[in-house]
């Protein structure tokens, strides 16, 4: 066995949506954060491909969707704090979930570990696991895919 120590995990990034897999990933991330006394960063992405063309062109609609997402992620933050996690951050972004997490969220947050669910919440993509596969393949950090 290699005697080099495992990298110390100080910050965990978890991607959340309403899917069962994402909720399970959130629970796993909370447990890991508690066990490692790590910061937990919760992210959710407002995906424009889930909107029709009229919704995507309406600033009011997008603003309303973002506000709903912010409230939803704030609930995850409260749950994490109630579970005893000392440091909890949230990041909301817009775009393709996998690409946005890899190209914008990870560089901003600088986590040591990404925890994600295997399936997305809806649409054709959920059957292919394309977001999880993309992130596992392209993340510059370790990725734990939960199912």
Secondary structure, DSSP 4 states (H G I P E B T S, - for coil): ---SPPPP--EEEEE--SSHHHHHHHHHHHHHHHHHT-EEEEEEEE-GGGS-HHHHH-HHHHHHHHHHHHHHHHHHHHHHHHTT-S-EEEEEEES-HHHHIIIIIHHHH--SEEEEESS-SSSTHHHHTHHHHHHHHH-SSEEEEE-
